[in-house]
Amino acid sequence: MAKKATIITGTVGNDAHVIGTKILSRAFRDAGFNVVELGCLTPPEEFIQAAQETAADAILMSSLYGMGEMDLQGFKDKCREAGLAVFFPPPELCTDNAAMIAFAGAWRLERGQRSLLSLRAAAAGLRP
C-alpha cells in the first residue's frame, strides 16, 4: 500500500484567521491525506519543525491579515537550510476570502443545505 502524503497546515504569524486552513485541512483529510493541523498564530519555524518531525510532503500555510509577508521574512532560506523544497505560488494564484466562502457554499450545497433567496447576509457588527 502506498504511503499517504502528509500535509502540515496552519495560519502563520500573528494571524488568527483559521477558517481557511480548517476547510482545506478537512478537504485534504477527506481526500485521503495525513494532515497535521498547527492552528492559528503559528510561528513560521513551527511549520518547519513539524515538517521535519513528520517527514511531511507539503506545508500549506495561510495568512489573511495582511502582514504575512513580514512574518515570512527569511522563510524560504530557513526551509532550504532545513532541507525542505520551497514553492510559493505566484500572487495571481493566491486567493482571498471569496474562495473560502465559495468552497464553504459548495460544500453545504453538496450536502443538500439550502437557504432562501431572501436571505440577507451581513457581516456581524456592521449593521447600523
BALOBA-1460 file (C-alpha; in Angstrom, 3 decimals):
// residues 128
<rec num="1" residu="m" x="0.000" y="0.000" z="0.000"/>
<rec num="2" residu="a" x="1.306" y="3.440" z="-0.947"/>
<rec num="3" residu="k" x="2.237" y="5.868" z="1.811"/>
<rec num="4" residu="k" x="-0.299" y="8.651" z="2.326"/>
<rec num="5" residu="a" x="1.110" y="12.100" z="1.711"/>
<rec num="6" residu="t" x="1.408" y="14.275" z="4.825"/>
<rec num="7" residu="i" x="0.500" y="17.961" z="4.781"/>
<rec num="8" residu="i" x="1.204" y="20.496" z="7.527"/>
<rec num="9" residu="t" x="-1.486" y="23.199" z="7.749"/>
<rec num="10" residu="g" x="-1.895" y="26.339" z="9.820"/>
<rec num="11" residu="t" x="-2.159" y="30.096" z="9.932"/>
<rec num="12" residu="v" x="1.205" y="31.789" z="10.079"/>
<rec num="13" residu="g" x="2.443" y="34.510" z="12.407"/>
<rec num="14" residu="n" x="0.136" y="36.884" z="14.209"/>
<rec num="15" residu="d" x="-2.926" y="35.867" z="12.183"/>
<rec num="16" residu="a" x="-5.919" y="34.291" z="13.902"/>
<rec num="17" residu="h" x="-7.975" y="33.634" z="10.711"/>
<rec num="18" residu="v" x="-8.078" y="29.848" z="10.975"/>
<rec num="19" residu="i" x="-11.228" y="29.049" z="8.937"/>
<rec num="20" residu="g" x="-9.359" y="28.750" z="5.636"/>
<rec num="21" residu="t" x="-6.897" y="26.177" z="6.885"/>
<rec num="22" residu="k" x="-9.686" y="24.305" z="8.708"/>
<rec num="23" residu="i" x="-11.613" y="23.985" z="5.435"/>
<rec num="24" residu="l" x="-8.538" y="22.929" z="3.477"/>
<rec num="25" residu="s" x="-7.416" y="20.521" z="6.203"/>
<rec num="26" residu="r" x="-10.786" y="18.806" z="6.106"/>
<rec num="27" residu="a" x="-10.781" y="18.639" z="2.306"/>
<rec num="28" residu="f" x="-7.296" y="17.095" z="2.252"/>
<rec num="29" residu="r" x="-8.191" y="14.665" z="5.042"/>
<rec num="30" residu="d" x="-11.372" y="13.650" z="3.179"/>
<rec num="31" residu="a" x="-9.223" y="13.088" z="0.083"/>
<rec num="32" residu="g" x="-7.023" y="10.624" z="1.999"/>
<rec num="33" residu="f" x="-4.069" y="12.758" z="3.075"/>
<rec num="34" residu="n" x="-2.487" y="12.745" z="6.529"/>
<rec num="35" residu="v" x="-2.974" y="16.274" z="7.867"/>
<rec num="36" residu="v" x="-1.127" y="17.838" z="10.778"/>
<rec num="37" residu="e" x="-3.011" y="20.979" z="11.859"/>
<rec num="38" residu="l" x="-0.936" y="23.563" z="13.712"/>
<rec num="39" residu="g" x="-3.821" y="26.002" z="14.161"/>
<rec num="40" residu="c" x="-3.536" y="29.777" z="14.257"/>
<rec num="41" residu="l" x="-0.882" y="32.205" z="15.439"/>
<rec num="42" residu="t" x="1.827" y="29.714" z="14.466"/>
<rec num="43" residu="p" x="5.422" y="30.945" z="14.137"/>
<rec num="44" residu="p" x="6.993" y="30.026" z="10.768"/>
<rec num="45" residu="e" x="9.675" y="27.938" z="12.499"/>
<rec num="46" residu="e" x="6.982" y="25.589" z="13.877"/>
<rec num="47" residu="f" x="5.922" y="24.719" z="10.323"/>
<rec num="48" residu="i" x="9.498" y="23.725" z="9.516"/>
<rec num="49" residu="q" x="9.865" y="21.721" z="12.732"/>
<rec num="50" residu="a" x="6.575" y="19.868" z="12.137"/>
<rec num="51" residu="a" x="7.558" y="19.118" z="8.531"/>
<rec num="52" residu="q" x="10.873" y="17.654" z="9.658"/>
<rec num="53" residu="e" x="9.347" y="15.613" z="12.508"/>
<rec num="54" residu="t" x="6.650" y="14.078" z="10.297"/>
<rec num="55" residu="a" x="8.618" y="13.861" z="7.024"/>
<rec num="56" residu="a" x="5.824" y="15.957" z="5.516"/>
<rec num="57" residu="d" x="5.348" y="16.205" z="1.779"/>
<rec num="58" residu="a" x="3.999" y="19.760" z="1.888"/>
<rec num="59" residu="i" x="3.378" y="22.767" z="4.092"/>
<rec num="60" residu="l" x="0.207" y="24.726" z="3.480"/>
<rec num="61" residu="m" x="0.098" y="27.988" z="5.376"/>
<rec num="62" residu="s" x="-2.399" y="30.791" z="5.340"/>
<rec num="63" residu="s" x="-2.464" y="34.438" z="6.314"/>
<rec num="64" residu="l" x="-5.315" y="36.880" z="5.806"/>
<rec num="65" residu="y" x="-4.365" y="39.800" z="7.989"/>
<rec num="66" residu="g" x="-2.023" y="41.434" z="5.504"/>
<rec num="67" residu="m" x="1.244" y="41.124" z="7.390"/>
<rec num="68" residu="g" x="2.109" y="37.579" z="6.339"/>
<rec num="69" residu="e" x="4.921" y="38.838" z="4.149"/>
<rec num="70" residu="m" x="6.600" y="40.314" z="7.213"/>
<rec num="71" residu="d" x="6.002" y="37.138" z="9.230"/>
<rec num="72" residu="l" x="7.672" y="35.099" z="6.478"/>
<rec num="73" residu="q" x="10.856" y="37.146" z="6.080"/>
<rec num="74" residu="g" x="13.656" y="34.636" z="5.545"/>
<rec num="75" residu="f" x="11.272" y="31.644" z="5.488"/>
<rec num="76" residu="k" x="12.498" y="30.356" z="2.109"/>
<rec num="77" residu="d" x="16.095" y="30.354" z="3.321"/>
<rec num="78" residu="k" x="15.156" y="28.622" z="6.590"/>
<rec num="79" residu="c" x="13.290" y="25.922" z="4.644"/>
<rec num="80" residu="r" x="16.247" y="25.354" z="2.328"/>
<rec num="81" residu="e" x="18.626" y="25.189" z="5.318"/>
<rec num="82" residu="a" x="16.343" y="22.522" z="6.799"/>
<rec num="83" residu="g" x="16.487" y="20.550" z="3.543"/>
<rec num="84" residu="l" x="12.900" y="21.328" z="2.530"/>
<rec num="85" residu="a" x="11.942" y="22.122" z="-1.061"/>
<rec num="86" residu="v" x="10.252" y="25.519" z="-1.389"/>
<rec num="87" residu="f" x="7.486" y="26.624" z="-3.735"/>
<rec num="88" residu="f" x="5.418" y="29.783" z="-3.422"/>
<rec num="89" residu="p" x="2.626" y="30.227" z="-5.943"/>
<rec num="90" residu="p" x="2.577" y="33.459" z="-7.899"/>
<rec num="91" residu="p" x="0.364" y="36.166" z="-6.359"/>
<rec num="92" residu="e" x="-2.263" y="35.808" z="-9.096"/>
<rec num="93" residu="l" x="-2.933" y="32.250" z="-7.887"/>
<rec num="94" residu="c" x="-3.286" y="33.287" z="-4.244"/>
<rec num="95" residu="t" x="-6.902" y="33.697" z="-3.237"/>
<rec num="96" residu="d" x="-8.821" y="35.608" z="-0.619"/>
<rec num="97" residu="n" x="-11.928" y="35.139" z="1.496"/>
<rec num="98" residu="a" x="-14.118" y="34.833" z="-1.601"/>
<rec num="99" residu="a" x="-12.541" y="31.471" z="-2.441"/>
<rec num="100" residu="m" x="-13.127" y="30.179" z="1.087"/>
<rec num="101" residu="i" x="-16.731" y="31.358" z="1.066"/>
<rec num="102" residu="a" x="-17.295" y="29.726" z="-2.338"/>
<rec num="103" residu="f" x="-15.806" y="26.450" z="-1.078"/>
<rec num="104" residu="a" x="-17.936" y="26.521" z="2.084"/>
<rec num="105" residu="g" x="-21.043" y="27.239" z="-0.015"/>
<rec num="106" residu="a" x="-20.268" y="24.409" z="-2.443"/>
<rec num="107" residu="w" x="-19.658" y="22.026" z="0.464"/>
<rec num="108" residu="r" x="-23.053" y="22.887" z="2.008"/>
<rec num="109" residu="l" x="-24.796" y="22.680" z="-1.359"/>
<rec num="110" residu="e" x="-23.364" y="19.172" z="-1.944"/>
<rec num="111" residu="r" x="-24.885" y="18.112" z="1.364"/>
<rec num="112" residu="g" x="-28.315" y="19.463" z="0.463"/>
<rec num="113" residu="q" x="-28.215" y="22.508" z="2.715"/>
<rec num="114" residu="r" x="-30.188" y="25.383" z="1.222"/>
<rec num="115" residu="s" x="-31.174" y="28.929" z="2.177"/>
<rec num="116" residu="l" x="-33.974" y="31.003" z="0.734"/>
<rec num="117" residu="l" x="-33.011" y="33.605" z="-1.837"/>
<rec num="118" residu="s" x="-34.447" y="36.185" z="0.543"/>
<rec num="119" residu="l" x="-31.565" y="35.504" z="2.962"/>
<rec num="120" residu="r" x="-29.961" y="38.824" z="3.926"/>
<rec num="121" residu="a" x="-26.336" y="38.162" z="4.748"/>
<rec num="122" residu="a" x="-24.481" y="40.900" z="6.630"/>
<rec num="123" residu="a" x="-21.199" y="40.944" z="8.475"/>
<rec num="124" residu="a" x="-21.614" y="40.997" z="12.255"/>
<rec num="125" residu="g" x="-21.072" y="44.410" z="13.769"/>
<rec num="126" residu="l" x="-21.535" y="46.335" z="10.534"/>
<rec num="127" residu="r" x="-25.280" y="46.866" z="10.763"/>
<rec num="128" residu="p" x="-26.441" y="50.428" z="11.530"/>
